[in-house]
Amino acid sequence: MKLVLASKNPGKLREMREILQGLGIEVISETEAGVDVEVEETGSTFAENACLKAGAVAKASDLPAIADDSGLCVDALNGAPGVYSARYGGEGLDDVGRYRLLLENMRGMLDRRCRFVSAICCCFPNGDRVEAEGECRGTLAYAPKGEDGFGYDPIFFVPGLKKTFAQLTPEEKNAISHRGVALRNFKVELENYLNGTDQ
């Protein structure tokens, strides 16, 4: 079975391929599917945005499409940046600029609790949908550490492992990450859907 990933993020593509390969699912990029879709993320939740993206790519490709919308929610900032994680600080910032801005906005704050949230949505050309969510709790580091990962990974510290996401191996990260949890939940939901047990 082929799923088109409704994202141009190579990090997400790599993680989805690694986690879903055990289910016999081939995740292909928009480029491989011959589509190039820009979707405005107007949803107020991660789940709404994931379904907007997956629905648009499924329609354009006539193939089942999977999308993840994820972000970092910081307790001391009332859940910000949340659904605006990828656009935090405006269009001019890259990943490094965004996490530096977040660290600046957290300067002097002792409550560093935060969580990564991921919502997965798979849309089929017939209109059916399979959805799942996952989260991972951690704390905000005071400075970036690690070379791997993407997005806010260098400042997301996992107390139990004493490392940031960017210091973890892909296997370590997939075992505990919000996207890893969401994709494992998604595998169960998708198996139920394919077996017809949710009909």
Residue, then its C-alpha position, 0 to 999 in steps of 0.5 A: m500500500k502506498l501513502v503520499l506524505a503531505s509534507k515537504n519536510p524530509g525529516k518527517l518523510r524519513e521518520m514516517r518511512e522508518i516507523l510505518q515500514g513494518l506495516g507493509i506501507e510505502v510512504i512516498s513524497e509529493t514529488e514522487a506522486g507528481v503533485d505539488v500542493e500548498v495548503e493553508e493551515t487554517g485549523s485551530t487544532f493540530a488534527e484539523n491542520a493534518c486533515l486539511k493537508a492530507g485531504a488536499v494531497a489525496k484529492a490532487s494525487d488520487l492516492p491515500a495521503i498521510a499528514d502530520d501536524s505537530g508542534l511544541c506547546v510550552d506550559a509557561l506560554n499558555g501552550a504557545p507556540g502550539v499550532y503556530s510552531a512552524r510559523y513562530g516569529g513570522e515567515g522570515l525565520d528558519d528553525v534556528g531562528r524560531y527556537r532562539l526566539l522561543l528561548e529569548n521569550m522564556r528568559g527568566m522563566l523557571d517553569r520549563r515544562c513543555r510537550f511535543v504534540s503530533a496529530i496524524c490524519c490519513c485521507f483516502p480518495n473516497g473520503d474516508r479518514v483514519e486519525a491518531e494522536g501522540e505526545c511526548r513531555g519534556t522540558l525546555a533546555y536553556a541552550p540548544k544541544g545536539e546536531d540531529g533532528f529538526g525544528y525544536d529538537p535541539i531545545f526539547f530536553v527529555p529528563g529521563l534520558k538526560k538528552t535533547f531530541a537532537q542528541l538522540t539516535p533516530e531509534e531512540k527518538n522514534a521510541i519516545s517521540h510524539r510522532g513515534v507514539a502517534l504513528r504507532n497509534f495510527k498503525v493500529e487504527l489503520e489496521n482496524y480500518l483495513n480489516g473493516t473492524d471499524q465499519 
